[in-house]
Each structure stands twice: as C-alpha cells, then as structure tokens.
Amino acid sequence: MDFVFLLLGIICLHKNKQAWSFTIFIGLLTSYYQMGSNLSDFIVPHNVSDTGLLLMLYMLFYGYSRKVIYSYPVLKQLFWSIFCFSVFLTIAVLYDYAGGMDAISIIQSTRHWLLLLLAVPLLRYYPVGAFEKTIRYMLYVSLFATVLILLDHYAGTRLLDHGGGIFISNRGLIFQRGAIPTTYCVFYILLLLTGYFKDIRKSWSYLFVGILLLSILTSMIRSMLFSVVLGIVIVLHASGKLRLSSLGQVLIGLFLFGGVVLSDSGLKERILNGINEVNTLSLSSSSVKKEKGNMTFRLDLLEERFNYVSKRWDRSLFGIGSVKENDFPTTFKIGLYNGYRTTQLDTGDIAWALFILRLGILGTCLFLIFWGKMTLLFQRCPSALGLGGWVYLVVSFLIAFCGTTVSQGGFWFFMVMLLCVCYHSDGEETCDKEKDENLY
C-alpha cells in the first residue's frame, strides 16, 4: 500500500500538485496519519516511514533538477542549531562505528533524523503556497481519520487495525479505550482556535475542534488531555478571546466539557486516578506491572534510564548508540512486558527516555537548544500560525511524557515547514521560475 502512495506522490509532483506530494509524504512518515501500521510486508518487510524517506529523497532531487530556489530567511536563523546537532550526530555515529557497531544498525537507528537535517534544502526548492495548501489538506485528512477513530470506538466497526486497548480502574472496572488520536490532532485543535483558516466559518471551526477533542477524550490519555486544555487556554488568552465580555461563552464551554467528562465513566475514572497519583506521586520504587498510563511509572522509567546513562562519560555524551532492542542485555526493570522480558529501549511511553538513551545527556541538551530556538521563532511571529506553532511546541513538551512523536525527525520536518509559512517571503529565486498558479 505504501508503494502505491509513493508512486502517487511522484505523479503529483510531476503534475505540479506539490501540496499533494507533501501531504502524502507526511502521511507516510506518520503511518497514514495514525490510521495504519508502520510495518509493511510488501515485497520485503520494511517500515512505511522508510517509504516516506524515499519520497523525500526523490522530491529533493526533483527540486534540485528544476534549478529554482525560494528564499526563506527564517531558515538561516535555524542554521547553527541544526548544524551543531548534525555535527553531534556525525561524531556519535563515527564513535558508534569505531566501537564495533555495524553500519546497518547505525542507519536503522539514525535515519529518521535525515528528515530534519534535509528539511532546509528540500523546502527551499518549493513555493510557500504548496506548504499552505499542505496545511489545509492535512486538516481534512486528520478530520477524516478522526471520524474513523470515533466510529471505531462508538460503533464497534473496527475499521482500523489497532484500538486503544482497555483501562482497568483502581476499583477493578474495565473500560474500552479509543485508538490513539491522529498525529496532528492537538496541533489542529490549537490552529483552528487561532482563526488561521479565514474561509472556515467559526461554527464549523468549533465543530472541527469538538470532533478532534472527542478523539482525545475517548483515548483516555490524560497527559494529552491536560496538555491540550492548557494549550487552548493559552491560545484563547494570547488571541484576546478570554475577555470579560466572553466570560459567559467560556463558562458554557467549561460546563459542556465537564458534562462530557462526567458522562463518560471510563474517562472520569481515569481523571480521578490521575488526581490520586498527583497527590501520592513518588519516585521511590515502581512495579514493572504498573499500568502504562501511570505517570509515576513513566517518571520512574525516565529516572532509571537517566541513572544508567550518567554512570559513564561516553554514554553521557553520546547515549547507548545504535544497539537494537533484541541485542541489548536485560538491564532495566521498569518498563512494559513485551512477551519475554521488560522492554529495554523501544519504549513508547515517554520520549524523554528515548532522547536520553539514544542521544545521551549532551545530545539531548543540544536538541533542546534547537527546540527552544524553534519555539522562540514561532513566538516572535505575529500571525495566527505563529501562535498555533508556538503553543503546540509548548504543549508538546508535556505530551512528550506520554508518547514518542517528538523524538522522530518527521515531527520536526513538519514544524520547520510551518516556520517557513510563518515567515515566508515573496519567493526570490536564483533564476526565472515557472508560473506557480498550479504548483499546488
């Protein structure tokens, strides 16, 4: 299936439908916007995201062959942070190889960072209009995927390959959880509230926000729910919508939101459990059998990985390298059971553990500098997209405690693309470019 989309993306590129190519490209990176699996057995077993990387390389060489370069001055402000991180990755890879790690394992472990490192040269070959259209197309795809997720949860149609599993409360009650929300669900909730889409009526925007927010509620991911609520408050405050005159609307919204939460017994149990965890939060010891959503479990997992990395200078600098899950000895006691032992490396619980393990303390600090630079650039941009991007990066810092999306290079490719739209110029080229009315 992914090769069909690869071919479709290439065809769209040659038909001057560049926005569709970017939409397909990002869809491949995100396992079809969270609607499918990242594993494919077509021809040979591989990851769907690798097919997205192939499409990216094709788009890069295609753009180079057109001899047209668009000017995005904001990319120059990202140069040093990306350059320092790329130098670190290069040194870490060489150190890993010198230590006896095979080249295949190194490539498999670090290839996703190419999506960030190649973002700057790739984006300069395409007009800002293509990126603007891509943002819109991705909204519609995300809404479509969210509707499927909700149907899967409420109607039991099982249209998706994966569900959200079950939640067992402290009282022993069992609740069915919805699938994980689409990759950019939180982003589009925030962006819709900024008023970025001028041609979408306010009533439709609120409806779309409600649909996207409902998928978070059904998933019962508390960290994501609390983060998106915080993000909504920040967006409404920064955009001047939290005024005294609108207090009534805010109270009505809070009342409706509270009603939805209280009407869902499973979600209510999750939130009550979360409140109890906050009251009793301790980093002393944690059972390996604790529930995946338990915040104490996640923090203990992070602490255990950090202590392991910090015991040696080379691990503190470069992390554990490119060693695979199956080749890593059983060292950690805290984690989810994968069938024969506690998962050591490939945890899907918390991105910070992956950063510390794979990049080390030094690499994580360098990456946080890049993250901070991105956040600052979004904050300085006086536009609705700038506000949405800034708040999204802030709440993503919190969401990183319940998922690993931010640890993937594809996430940051999308953010760099958004930054180009925020600060886009009229598009100065090194040579005459073809008319771009149909480029997207």
Wavefront OBJ file of the C-alpha trace (Angstrom):
o trace
v 0.000 0.000 0.000
v 2.801 2.422 0.849
v 4.423 1.927 -2.560
v 1.137 2.949 -4.177
v 1.260 6.216 -2.235
v 4.939 6.607 -3.148
v 4.040 6.350 -6.832
v 1.077 8.684 -6.343
v 3.306 11.244 -4.626
v 5.774 11.144 -7.525
v 2.971 11.533 -10.076
v 1.547 14.522 -8.179
v 4.999 16.077 -8.159
v 5.314 15.852 -11.944
v 1.743 17.119 -12.351
v 2.654 20.259 -10.382
v 0.429 19.204 -7.473
v 3.189 19.682 -4.965
v 0.927 20.112 -1.939
v -0.491 16.638 -2.510
v 3.048 15.243 -2.671
v 3.892 16.827 0.681
v 0.611 15.600 2.181
v 1.341 12.045 1.030
v 4.936 12.334 2.207
v 3.915 13.365 5.739
v 1.220 10.681 5.711
v 3.838 8.004 5.057
v 6.022 9.358 7.852
v 3.136 9.129 10.326
v 1.756 5.681 9.392
v -1.071 7.191 7.347
v -1.767 9.865 9.975
v -2.063 7.187 12.674
v -4.667 5.203 10.712
v -2.413 2.249 9.941
v 0.692 0.369 10.939
v 4.273 1.426 10.295
v 5.128 -2.137 9.276
v 4.688 -3.390 5.714
v 5.417 -6.806 4.199
v 5.009 -5.754 0.570
v 7.921 -7.224 -1.468
v 10.218 -7.150 1.598
v 9.477 -6.341 5.257
v 10.067 -2.629 5.871
v 8.764 0.451 7.652
v 6.218 2.684 5.939
v 8.188 5.691 7.186
v 11.159 4.471 5.119
v 8.982 4.747 2.020
v 8.298 8.325 3.078
v 12.039 8.896 3.287
v 12.403 7.585 -0.277
v 9.736 10.044 -1.429
v 11.575 12.841 0.358
v 14.826 12.000 -1.430
v 13.004 11.936 -4.763
v 11.411 15.320 -4.021
v 14.831 16.671 -3.094
v 16.477 15.574 -6.347
v 13.445 16.664 -8.368
v 13.598 20.119 -6.811
v 17.329 20.305 -7.460
v 16.813 19.428 -11.123
v 14.393 22.346 -11.563
v 17.145 24.851 -10.707
v 14.726 27.013 -8.702
v 15.451 28.148 -5.158
v 12.953 30.009 -2.983
v 14.065 32.381 -0.275
v 13.093 31.590 3.318
v 15.258 33.869 5.503
v 13.993 32.280 8.725
v 15.865 29.089 7.845
v 19.126 30.983 8.287
v 18.182 31.583 11.930
v 17.899 27.833 12.430
v 21.217 27.096 10.757
v 23.520 26.981 13.776
v 21.211 24.938 15.998
v 20.646 22.363 13.231
v 24.335 22.441 12.275
v 25.504 21.765 15.851
v 23.029 18.910 16.199
v 24.108 17.414 12.863
v 27.788 17.616 13.888
v 26.913 15.847 17.128
v 25.074 13.089 15.234
v 28.031 12.662 12.882
v 30.507 12.312 15.754
v 28.157 9.950 17.613
v 27.764 7.766 14.519
v 31.531 7.622 13.957
v 32.118 6.774 17.620
v 29.471 4.071 17.404
v 31.045 2.601 14.270
v 34.528 2.713 15.782
v 33.143 0.811 18.768
v 32.161 -2.114 16.557
v 28.533 -1.327 15.731
v 27.597 -2.478 12.224
v 26.601 0.099 9.611
v 23.111 -1.367 9.080
v 22.166 -0.923 12.739
v 23.506 2.633 12.728
v 21.483 3.533 9.638
v 18.327 1.954 11.053
v 18.693 3.859 14.317
v 19.536 7.318 12.957
v 17.891 7.510 9.522
v 14.807 9.319 10.809
v 16.962 12.332 11.709
v 17.585 12.834 7.980
v 14.022 14.151 7.839
v 15.121 17.090 9.981
v 18.610 17.569 8.556
v 17.358 17.553 4.936
v 14.332 19.740 5.674
v 16.152 23.006 4.945
v 17.481 22.106 1.458
v 14.218 20.388 0.482
v 11.883 23.218 1.486
v 13.933 25.803 -0.406
v 13.050 24.073 -3.686
v 9.298 24.591 -3.284
v 6.999 27.649 -3.013
v 5.283 28.673 0.192
v 1.895 28.245 -1.468
v 2.481 24.494 -1.614
v 3.090 24.423 2.140
v -0.023 26.489 2.851
v -2.121 24.069 0.833
v -0.463 21.141 2.592
v -1.528 22.521 5.977
v -5.129 22.666 4.745
v -5.092 19.208 3.172
v -3.663 17.737 6.361
v -6.540 19.271 8.330
v -9.092 17.476 6.177
v -7.170 14.200 6.327
v -6.874 14.494 10.116
v -10.613 15.127 10.430
v -11.387 12.137 8.222
v -9.072 9.917 10.258
v -10.597 11.191 13.498
v -14.114 10.356 12.323
v -12.913 6.817 11.580
v -11.392 6.588 15.053
v -14.645 7.716 16.677
v -16.700 5.297 14.577
v -14.288 2.560 15.547
v -14.825 3.375 19.215
v -18.553 4.073 19.425
v -19.961 1.840 16.676
v -17.506 -1.023 17.098
v -16.916 -1.134 13.337
v -13.189 -1.949 13.735
v -12.216 -0.010 10.620
v -8.725 0.469 11.998
v -6.094 -2.187 12.586
v -5.444 -1.070 16.125
v -7.528 0.097 19.033
v -6.673 1.771 22.270
v -6.833 -1.315 24.461
v -8.551 -1.333 27.815
v -8.296 0.607 31.059
v -8.731 -1.108 34.427
v -9.572 1.299 37.227
v -8.422 1.012 40.822
v -11.843 -0.421 41.604
v -11.373 -3.200 39.054
v -13.744 -1.725 36.465
v -12.834 -2.396 32.821
v -13.324 0.275 30.134
v -12.650 0.155 26.389
v -10.334 2.929 25.206
v -10.423 4.558 21.791
v -7.470 4.496 19.401
v -4.622 6.965 19.792
v -5.639 10.326 18.229
v -4.276 11.287 14.822
v -0.719 12.581 14.739
v -1.601 16.258 14.359
v -4.854 16.243 16.322
v -3.580 18.586 19.046
v -1.982 20.953 16.544
v -5.173 21.434 14.556
v -7.257 21.982 17.685
v -4.972 24.885 18.549
v -4.677 26.185 14.979
v -8.450 26.227 14.427
v -8.895 28.289 17.587
v -6.368 30.887 16.389
v -8.583 31.700 13.396
v -5.887 30.754 10.876
v -8.393 29.351 8.382
v -10.157 32.561 7.399
v -12.559 30.882 4.977
v -13.863 28.369 7.521
v -16.860 29.675 9.429
v -16.453 29.970 13.187
v -19.252 27.462 13.811
v -17.518 24.909 11.583
v -14.193 25.573 13.317
v -15.764 24.843 16.703
v -17.337 21.678 15.301
v -13.968 20.504 13.990
v -12.354 21.287 17.360
v -15.064 19.278 19.098
v -14.515 16.267 16.828
v -10.753 16.327 17.344
v -11.091 16.868 21.089
v -13.546 13.990 21.379
v -10.931 11.594 19.995
v -8.589 12.628 22.822
v -11.350 12.043 25.349
v -12.088 8.550 24.028
v -8.389 7.636 24.083
v -8.292 8.469 27.823
v -4.715 9.755 27.510
v -4.704 12.102 30.479
v -1.387 13.813 29.761
v -2.570 14.694 26.262
v -5.945 15.881 27.560
v -4.457 18.137 30.230
v -1.867 19.451 27.765
v -4.418 20.334 25.094
v -6.659 22.051 27.662
v -3.658 24.117 28.761
v -2.890 24.882 25.117
v -6.471 26.005 24.472
v -6.332 28.382 27.442
v -3.026 29.856 26.222
v -4.344 30.309 22.662
v -7.566 31.955 23.812
v -5.677 34.246 26.174
v -2.970 35.199 23.656
v -5.532 35.865 20.920
v -7.572 38.117 23.213
v -10.620 35.846 23.284
v -10.598 35.410 27.060
v -12.220 38.760 27.755
v -14.767 39.661 30.397
v -17.398 40.061 27.680
v -16.868 36.455 26.608
v -16.940 35.061 30.143
v -20.392 33.598 29.569
v -19.258 31.668 26.500
v -16.214 30.382 28.370
v -18.353 29.180 31.274
v -20.747 27.456 28.876
v -17.803 25.761 27.181
v -16.395 24.602 30.522
v -19.830 23.355 31.574
v -20.241 21.347 28.365
v -16.705 19.983 28.616
v -17.264 18.950 32.215
v -20.537 17.315 31.225
v -18.809 15.247 28.553
v -16.115 14.153 31.003
v -18.595 13.219 33.728
v -20.851 11.385 31.287
v -18.003 9.078 30.286
v -17.494 6.822 33.286
v -14.205 5.468 31.941
v -12.697 8.910 31.421
v -13.984 10.036 34.810
v -12.235 7.076 36.435
v -9.007 7.899 34.569
v -9.056 11.512 35.742
v -9.846 10.560 39.337
v -6.983 8.070 39.271
v -4.736 10.787 37.875
v -5.649 13.149 40.694
v -4.843 10.443 43.223
v -1.486 9.829 41.514
v -0.595 13.507 41.704
v -1.410 13.515 45.410
v 0.731 10.448 46.051
v 3.443 10.971 43.414
v 6.718 9.413 44.477
v 9.861 8.413 42.601
v 10.891 5.778 45.100
v 10.096 2.447 43.506
v 7.787 1.239 40.778
v 6.355 -2.122 39.872
v 7.041 -3.322 36.369
v 3.393 -4.297 36.122
v 2.033 -0.818 36.604
v -0.384 0.458 34.035
v 1.063 2.199 31.000
v -0.738 5.445 31.704
v 0.599 5.758 35.234
v 2.654 8.961 35.500
v 4.686 7.611 38.396
v 5.644 4.660 36.214
v 6.781 6.966 33.407
v 8.894 9.153 35.665
v 10.481 6.125 37.306
v 11.266 4.735 33.856
v 12.950 8.014 32.895
v 14.923 8.135 36.138
v 16.200 4.578 35.680
v 17.378 5.296 32.114
v 18.989 8.586 33.150
v 20.912 6.965 36.003
v 22.194 4.268 33.653
v 23.401 6.743 31.033
v 25.021 9.114 33.528
v 27.267 6.417 35.054
v 29.751 6.514 32.137
v 31.191 9.523 30.333
v 30.730 8.086 26.840
v 27.085 7.247 27.473
v 26.573 10.721 28.944
v 27.933 12.263 25.753
v 26.525 10.000 23.037
v 23.986 7.710 24.694
v 23.972 3.950 24.167
v 24.388 4.223 20.406
v 22.514 2.261 17.768
v 22.169 -1.046 19.594
v 18.889 -2.844 18.833
v 16.291 -3.865 21.383
v 16.976 -7.585 20.925
v 20.748 -7.108 21.258
v 20.591 -5.038 24.447
v 21.071 -7.047 27.663
v 18.309 -7.047 30.249
v 19.368 -4.067 32.336
v 16.222 -2.129 33.196
v 13.496 -3.407 35.488
v 10.937 -0.684 34.798
v 9.008 -0.924 31.553
v 6.253 -2.755 29.752
v 6.469 -6.506 29.336
v 6.920 -7.432 25.656
v 6.274 -11.156 25.918
v 9.561 -12.403 27.268
v 11.115 -9.530 29.213
v 10.723 -5.879 30.171
v 11.134 -3.632 27.133
v 14.594 -2.108 27.418
v 14.904 0.506 24.663
v 11.894 0.743 22.362
v 9.531 2.184 24.930
v 6.513 4.015 23.562
v 5.699 5.609 26.904
v 7.906 8.675 27.117
v 10.023 10.485 24.539
v 12.475 11.814 27.121
v 13.673 8.288 27.887
v 14.437 7.767 24.187
v 16.285 11.086 23.993
v 18.462 10.217 26.985
v 19.167 6.671 25.803
v 19.850 7.379 22.139
v 21.370 10.879 22.288
v 22.890 10.955 25.752
v 22.804 13.977 28.031
v 24.895 16.129 25.672
v 22.833 15.260 22.617
v 19.583 15.878 24.471
v 20.817 19.314 25.576
v 21.797 20.216 22.001
v 18.400 19.091 20.781
v 16.663 21.153 23.466
v 18.578 24.197 22.210
v 17.116 23.570 18.748
v 13.668 23.062 20.286
v 13.989 26.325 22.209
v 15.099 28.192 19.087
v 12.095 26.885 17.165
v 9.751 27.875 19.989
v 11.231 31.375 20.158
v 10.895 31.902 16.400
v 7.242 30.861 16.479
v 6.594 33.128 19.447
v 8.084 36.122 17.623
v 5.901 35.592 14.561
v 2.857 37.921 14.776
v 0.433 35.629 12.972
v -2.196 33.022 13.789
v 0.080 30.256 12.524
v 2.927 31.575 14.660
v 0.705 31.476 17.736
v -0.508 27.977 16.933
v 3.013 26.687 16.316
v 4.383 28.278 19.486
v 1.673 26.858 21.747
v 1.936 23.472 20.038
v 5.656 23.232 20.800
v 4.994 24.239 24.407
v 2.325 21.582 24.971
v 4.371 19.029 23.002
v 6.964 19.346 25.754
v 4.325 17.961 28.125
v 2.883 15.445 25.659
v 6.399 14.011 25.356
v 5.739 12.432 28.760
v 3.026 10.205 27.263
v 4.330 9.496 23.750
v 7.359 9.487 21.481
v 6.241 11.568 18.489
v 8.614 14.455 19.248
v 11.584 12.075 19.186
v 11.084 11.462 15.458
v 12.649 13.596 12.743
v 9.371 13.676 10.802
v 7.722 15.709 13.556
v 10.374 18.384 13.224
v 10.237 18.448 9.432
v 6.600 19.487 9.760
v 7.482 22.198 12.288
v 10.219 23.624 10.041
v 7.716 23.708 7.169
v 5.274 25.640 9.377
v 8.025 28.089 10.234
v 8.631 28.764 6.531
v 4.961 29.647 6.115
v 5.051 31.923 9.175
v 7.967 33.963 7.855
v 7.507 33.421 4.123
v 8.886 35.958 1.670
v 7.569 36.567 -1.814
v 9.925 33.887 -3.030
v 13.139 35.201 -4.559
v 14.730 32.730 -6.946
v 18.168 32.207 -8.356
v 16.680 32.052 -11.838
v 13.362 32.563 -13.573
v 10.779 30.190 -12.203
v 7.761 28.847 -13.964
v 4.403 30.288 -13.052
v 3.205 28.656 -9.895
v -0.565 29.050 -10.100
v -0.883 25.276 -10.469
v 2.114 24.224 -8.396
v -0.166 23.266 -5.566
l 1 2 3 4 5 6 7 8 9 10 11 12 13 14 15 16 17 18 19 20 21 22 23 24 25 26 27 28 29 30 31 32 33 34 35 36 37 38 39 40 41 42 43 44 45 46 47 48 49 50 51 52 53 54 55 56 57 58 59 60 61 62 63 64 65 66 67 68 69 70 71 72 73 74 75 76 77 78 79 80 81 82 83 84 85 86 87 88 89 90 91 92 93 94 95 96 97 98 99 100 101 102 103 104 105 106 107 108 109 110 111 112 113 114 115 116 117 118 119 120 121 122 123 124 125 126 127 128 129 130 131 132 133 134 135 136 137 138 139 140 141 142 143 144 145 146 147 148 149 150 151 152 153 154 155 156 157 158 159 160 161 162 163 164 165 166 167 168 169 170 171 172 173 174 175 176 177 178 179 180 181 182 183 184 185 186 187 188 189 190 191 192 193 194 195 196 197 198 199 200 201 202 203 204 205 206 207 208 209 210 211 212 213 214 215 216 217 218 219 220 221 222 223 224 225 226 227 228 229 230 231 232 233 234 235 236 237 238 239 240 241 242 243 244 245 246 247 248 249 250 251 252 253 254 255 256 257 258 259 260 261 262 263 264 265 266 267 268 269 270 271 272 273 274 275 276 277 278 279 280 281 282 283 284 285 286 287 288 289 290 291 292 293 294 295 296 297 298 299 300 301 302 303 304 305 306 307 308 309 310 311 312 313 314 315 316 317 318 319 320 321 322 323 324 325 326 327 328 329 330 331 332 333 334 335 336 337 338 339 340 341 342 343 344 345 346 347 348 349 350 351 352 353 354 355 356 357 358 359 360 361 362 363 364 365 366 367 368 369 370 371 372 373 374 375 376 377 378 379 380 381 382 383 384 385 386 387 388 389 390 391 392 393 394 395 396 397 398 399 400 401 402 403 404 405 406 407 408 409 410 411 412 413 414 415 416 417 418 419 420 421 422 423 424 425 426 427 428 429 430 431 432 433 434 435 436 437 438 439 440
